[in-house]
């Protein structure tokens, strides 16, 4: 009797947060104000979403108006670590950066990863059903036994695959709704759908880093920051 074994999953956490309408409206207005005060508009093109981290607003976790949101994100991060059986009691967790994104009309977010951090989140503060979805990309492609098998346009046109699913695809289009929170490894390539019409899609992104509380016998975790020495330059 045949059996199929699927190894090496990507674990993406999804939960719906509980925020009052007044809290959400206050955050939405704060994000819109940030957009008006953008400090680097030359960086934004007409087809790309507005991203606060490139416009001088990358520390939402220090903004009192977002306090309750980040308390809930904090708790969800710990749940994610529990799902991977990580003993986070031995770690110090830090919000490193956090910012808002605004997508209007056909604006999108290019495929990218957050290589300076360990975990990343996306929270959907304002989102309509037909707004662009997030996409996750598999750069390993363990099942791609012929080069370009999964991504070739000509092979897709000739229906080489009888059906497409997670076993023979290099990307997943993941649906979310307003109030949803996603958590995933920062190294994961992700972006949003192109060619979709957004009403005003507002999301909150954040990056989390992990440091060892005690690195005296460890090799591969970042040591406690209080033992670092800053260069004089």
C-alpha positions as CSV (number, residue, x, y, z in Angstrom):
1,X,0.0,0.0,0.0
2,X,1.5,3.3,-1.1
3,X,2.0,6.3,1.3
4,X,2.9,9.9,0.7
5,X,5.0,11.8,3.3
6,X,5.1,15.6,3.2
7,X,8.1,17.1,5.0
8,X,9.5,20.6,5.8
9,X,6.3,22.7,6.2
10,X,6.1,26.5,6.4
11,X,4.1,27.3,9.5
12,X,1.9,30.5,9.2
13,X,-0.1,31.5,12.2
14,X,-3.5,33.1,11.7
15,X,-5.8,34.6,14.4
16,X,-8.5,37.2,14.5
17,X,-7.8,40.0,17.1
18,X,-10.4,41.8,19.2
19,X,-10.3,45.6,18.8
20,X,-13.0,48.1,19.3
21,X,-14.2,50.2,16.4
22,X,-13.1,53.3,18.2
23,X,-9.6,51.9,18.6
24,X,-9.4,50.8,15.0
25,X,-10.7,54.2,13.7
26,X,-8.1,56.0,15.9
27,X,-5.3,53.9,14.4
28,X,-6.6,54.3,10.9
29,X,-6.6,58.1,11.3
30,X,-3.1,58.0,12.7
31,X,-1.9,56.0,9.7
32,X,-3.5,58.4,7.3
33,X,-1.8,61.3,9.1
34,X,1.5,59.5,8.8
35,X,1.0,59.2,5.0
36,X,0.4,63.0,4.8
37,X,3.6,63.6,6.7
38,X,5.7,61.3,4.5
39,X,9.4,62.1,4.5
40,X,10.6,60.2,1.4
41,X,7.9,60.4,-1.2
42,X,10.5,60.1,-4.0
43,X,10.8,56.5,-3.0
44,X,7.2,55.7,-3.7
45,X,6.0,55.0,-7.3
46,X,2.5,55.2,-8.5
47,X,2.1,51.4,-8.7
48,X,3.5,50.7,-5.2
49,X,1.8,50.8,-1.9
50,X,2.7,53.4,0.7
51,X,4.9,51.8,3.4
52,X,5.6,53.6,6.6
53,X,9.0,52.1,7.2
54,X,10.4,53.9,4.2
55,X,8.7,57.2,5.1
56,X,10.0,57.8,8.6
57,X,7.4,55.9,10.6
58,X,8.8,52.5,11.7
59,X,8.2,52.4,15.4
60,X,4.4,52.0,15.8
61,X,5.0,49.8,18.9
62,X,6.1,52.9,20.7
63,X,3.0,54.8,19.8
64,X,0.3,54.8,22.6
65,X,-2.5,54.6,20.1
66,X,-1.3,51.2,19.1
67,X,-0.7,49.9,22.6
68,X,-3.5,47.4,22.8
69,X,-2.8,46.1,19.4
70,X,0.8,45.2,20.3
71,X,-0.2,43.6,23.6
72,X,-2.4,41.2,21.6
73,X,0.3,40.6,19.0
74,X,2.7,39.9,21.9
75,X,0.4,37.1,23.2
76,X,0.0,35.7,19.7
77,X,3.7,35.5,19.1
78,X,4.0,33.4,22.3
79,X,1.3,31.1,21.0
80,X,3.2,30.7,17.7
81,X,6.3,29.8,19.5
82,X,4.4,27.3,21.6
83,X,3.1,25.6,18.4
84,X,6.8,25.1,17.4
85,X,7.7,23.9,20.9
86,X,10.1,26.7,21.4
87,X,11.1,27.4,25.0
88,X,10.7,31.2,24.9
89,X,11.4,31.5,28.6
90,X,15.1,31.3,27.6
91,X,14.7,34.1,25.1
92,X,14.3,37.9,25.2
93,X,11.8,39.0,22.6
94,X,11.9,42.5,21.0
95,X,9.7,44.4,18.6
96,X,12.4,45.7,16.3
97,X,10.4,47.7,13.7
98,X,6.7,48.2,13.1
99,X,4.9,50.3,10.4
100,X,1.7,50.7,8.4
101,X,1.1,50.1,4.7
102,X,-1.7,51.7,2.6
103,X,-2.7,50.2,-0.8
104,X,-5.1,52.1,-3.0
105,X,-6.6,51.1,-6.3
106,X,-4.1,48.9,-8.1
107,X,-1.1,49.6,-5.8
108,X,0.7,46.5,-4.6
109,X,3.7,45.4,-2.4
110,X,6.6,43.8,-4.2
111,X,7.8,40.3,-3.2
112,X,10.3,40.7,-0.4
113,X,11.6,39.3,2.8
114,X,12.6,40.9,6.1
115,X,16.2,39.6,6.4
116,X,17.2,41.8,9.4
117,X,14.7,40.1,11.8
118,X,13.4,36.6,12.9
119,X,9.6,36.7,12.8
120,X,7.3,39.1,11.0
121,X,3.6,39.8,11.4
122,X,0.9,41.3,9.2
123,X,-2.3,42.7,10.8
124,X,-5.2,43.8,8.6
125,X,-6.5,47.0,10.2
126,X,-8.7,47.9,7.2
127,X,-9.5,45.4,4.4
128,X,-12.4,44.7,2.1
129,X,-13.2,41.3,0.6
130,X,-11.9,42.1,-2.9
131,X,-8.7,43.8,-1.8
132,X,-5.4,42.2,-2.8
133,X,-4.4,39.1,-0.9
134,X,-1.0,38.3,0.5
135,X,1.2,35.7,-1.3
136,X,3.9,33.5,0.1
137,X,6.6,32.1,-2.1
138,X,8.6,28.8,-1.7
139,X,12.2,29.4,-2.7
140,X,13.3,25.8,-1.9
141,X,10.8,24.0,-4.2
142,X,11.7,20.6,-2.9
143,X,9.3,18.8,-5.2
144,X,10.5,20.6,-8.4
145,X,12.3,17.7,-9.9
146,X,12.6,19.5,-13.3
147,X,14.1,23.0,-13.4
148,X,11.3,25.7,-13.8
149,X,8.6,23.0,-13.7
150,X,6.4,24.9,-11.3
151,X,6.8,28.5,-12.7
152,X,7.1,27.9,-16.5
153,X,4.4,29.9,-18.4
154,X,4.6,27.6,-21.4
155,X,4.2,24.4,-19.3
156,X,1.2,26.0,-17.5
157,X,-0.3,26.9,-20.9
158,X,-0.1,23.3,-22.0
159,X,-1.7,22.0,-18.8
160,X,1.3,19.9,-17.8
161,X,-0.3,19.7,-14.4
162,X,-3.8,18.2,-14.0
163,X,-4.3,20.4,-11.0
164,X,-2.2,22.8,-9.0
165,X,-1.9,22.6,-5.2
166,X,0.8,23.0,-2.5
167,X,2.7,20.0,-3.7
168,X,3.4,21.4,-7.1
169,X,3.3,25.2,-6.7
170,X,5.9,27.8,-5.7
171,X,3.5,30.2,-4.2
172,X,0.3,30.3,-2.1
173,X,-2.3,33.1,-2.4
174,X,-3.6,33.4,1.2
175,X,-6.9,35.0,2.0
176,X,-7.4,37.2,5.0
177,X,-10.1,39.5,6.3
178,X,-10.1,42.6,8.5
179,X,-8.8,42.0,12.0
180,X,-6.8,39.0,11.0
181,X,-3.2,38.6,12.2
182,X,-0.6,36.5,10.4
183,X,2.8,35.4,11.9
184,X,5.5,33.9,9.8
185,X,9.3,33.6,9.6
186,X,10.9,36.9,8.4
187,X,13.0,35.1,5.8
188,X,9.8,34.0,3.9
189,X,9.4,35.8,0.6
190,X,6.0,37.5,0.5
191,X,4.1,40.2,-1.3
192,X,0.6,41.2,-2.5
193,X,-1.4,40.4,-5.6
194,X,-0.9,42.7,-8.6
195,X,-3.7,44.0,-10.7
196,X,-6.3,43.9,-7.9
197,X,-8.3,47.0,-7.0
198,X,-8.0,48.0,-3.4
199,X,-10.5,50.3,-1.7
200,X,-8.0,51.4,1.0
201,X,-6.2,48.4,2.3
202,X,-4.4,49.2,5.5
203,X,-2.1,46.7,7.2
204,X,0.3,46.8,10.1
205,X,3.6,45.0,9.8
206,X,6.1,44.3,12.5
207,X,9.5,42.5,12.9
208,X,10.5,40.6,16.0
209,X,14.0,39.6,17.0
210,X,15.1,37.0,19.6
211,X,18.1,37.2,21.9
212,X,19.4,34.6,24.3
213,X,18.9,35.5,28.0
214,X,22.1,33.6,28.7
215,X,24.5,32.8,25.9
216,X,27.3,31.4,27.9
217,X,27.0,27.9,26.5
218,X,25.3,28.7,23.2
219,X,26.6,29.1,19.7
220,X,23.8,30.1,17.4
221,X,21.6,32.6,19.3
222,X,22.2,36.4,19.4
223,X,23.8,37.1,22.8
224,X,22.3,39.6,25.3
225,X,22.5,43.2,24.1
226,X,23.7,44.5,27.5
227,X,27.0,42.7,26.9
228,X,27.6,44.4,23.5
229,X,30.1,47.3,23.2
230,X,29.3,50.1,20.8
231,X,32.0,51.4,18.5
232,X,33.2,55.0,19.0
233,X,33.2,56.4,15.4
